[in-house]
Amino acid sequence: MFQNIPKPILNRMRLLEEIDRQDRIDGTPHIQRLRQIPPETGKFIALLAATAPPGQYVEIGTSAGYSTLWLALACRLTQRRITTFEILDAKAELARDTFRLTGVSDVVDFVCGDVRDHLSGYKDIAFCFIDGLSEVYSECYETVVPNLVPGGILVADNAVSHEHELRSMLENALNDPRVDALIVPICKGELVCRKI
Ligand SMILES: C[S@@+](CC[C@H](N)C(=O)[O-])C[C@H]1O[C@@H](n2cnc3c(N)ncnc32)[C@H](O)[C@@H]1O
């Protein structure tokens, strides 16, 4: 999956990594920054997504589509599709560029809007990646978990970096009898849940 990343995807990943790196040092306002996951987290979620059982893949928080590209690699392996949600128009434009330039529309469906207006319509979820604002994590978690298929996987980013803001959601997940859950301390910390 990672040895032969298609050139258009690899080139776009490298460009977005460079923009994200610059964002973090040049004073770009928080709302405009891509705030994307690092490559190690991308590999981690793609590995998990590639092991997910049959069902839909969902991503909350597209930004410019960097994490979606990693998940698209897994989708091509498993022959699934991913639906990804982004609320901001400016980011949505970047994400559309990313998906057009990399040719991933065979596996990626993009929705521009507030994920909370759409998420309850997604059933039989096999894999979900939550990487939006901290405020939406709890609501998204509670909407997704009942709709995860047995063995379905939910990953939430920032479980260590934003531990304080996410504490009640994290405690809820770690004590949730519907899932096996733990926090994996790589990069910003990933909450990983598997539906029982
Ligand atoms: C941390 S960034 C996502 C980074 C992306 N996952 C990546 O690694 O490339 C969070 C994104 O979630 C979006 N977002 C926040 N609240 C949202 C909502 N309610 N619905 C959809 N997108 C939302 C933000 O606009 C922002 O672009």
The ligand as an SDF file (V2000), in Angstrom:
LIG
                    3D

 27 29  0  0  0  0  0  0  0  0999 V2000
   -7.7880   19.3040   11.8730 C   0  0  0  0  0  0  0  0  0  0  0  0
   -8.5880   19.7590   10.3930 S   0  0  0  0  0  0  0  0  0  0  0  0
   -8.6920   18.2460    9.4630 C   0  0  0  0  0  0  0  0  0  0  0  0
   -7.3850   17.8130    8.8890 C   0  0  0  0  0  0  0  0  0  0  0  0
   -7.5010   16.6280    7.9420 C   0  0  0  0  0  0  0  0  0  0  0  0
   -8.1510   15.5040    8.5930 N   0  0  0  0  0  0  0  0  0  0  0  0
   -6.1300   16.1840    7.4740 C   0  0  0  0  0  0  0  0  0  0  0  0
   -5.4280   15.5580    8.2690 O   0  0  0  0  0  0  0  0  0  0  0  0
   -5.7740   16.4660    6.3150 O   0  0  0  0  0  0  0  0  0  0  0  0
  -10.2670   19.8830   10.9420 C   0  0  0  0  0  0  0  0  0  0  0  0
  -11.2350   20.2510    9.8430 C   0  0  0  0  0  0  0  0  0  0  0  0
  -12.5570   19.9550   10.2930 O   0  0  0  0  0  0  0  0  0  0  0  0
  -13.4310   20.9260    9.7500 C   0  0  0  0  0  0  0  0  0  0  0  0
  -14.6710   20.9230   10.5460 N   0  0  0  0  0  0  0  0  0  0  0  0
  -14.8280   21.4340   11.7820 C   0  0  0  0  0  0  0  0  0  0  0  0
  -16.0930   21.2560   12.2040 N   0  0  0  0  0  0  0  0  0  0  0  0
  -16.7460   20.6080   11.1990 C   0  0  0  0  0  0  0  0  0  0  0  0
  -18.0910   20.1600   11.0180 C   0  0  0  0  0  0  0  0  0  0  0  0
  -19.0070   20.3660   11.9730 N   0  0  0  0  0  0  0  0  0  0  0  0
  -18.4150   19.5240    9.8670 N   0  0  0  0  0  0  0  0  0  0  0  0
  -17.4710   19.3250    8.9020 C   0  0  0  0  0  0  0  0  0  0  0  0
  -16.1870   19.7400    9.0080 N   0  0  0  0  0  0  0  0  0  0  0  0
  -15.8240   20.3790   10.1430 C   0  0  0  0  0  0  0  0  0  0  0  0
  -12.6110   22.2060    9.8580 C   0  0  0  0  0  0  0  0  0  0  0  0
  -13.0920   23.2250    9.0000 O   0  0  0  0  0  0  0  0  0  0  0  0
  -11.2140   21.7320    9.5000 C   0  0  0  0  0  0  0  0  0  0  0  0
  -10.9100   21.9200    8.1320 O   0  0  0  0  0  0  0  0  0  0  0  0
  1  2  1  0
  2  3  1  0
  2 10  1  0
  3  4  1  0
  4  5  1  0
  5  6  1  0
  5  7  1  0
  7  8  2  0
  7  9  1  0
 10 11  1  0
 11 12  1  0
 11 26  1  0
 12 13  1  0
 13 14  1  0
 13 24  1  0
 14 15  1  0
 14 23  1  0
 15 16  2  0
 16 17  1  0
 17 18  1  0
 17 23  2  0
 18 19  1  0
 18 20  2  0
 20 21  1  0
 21 22  2  0
 22 23  1  0
 24 25  1  0
 24 26  1  0
 26 27  1  0
M  CHG  2   2   1   9  -1
M  END
$$$$
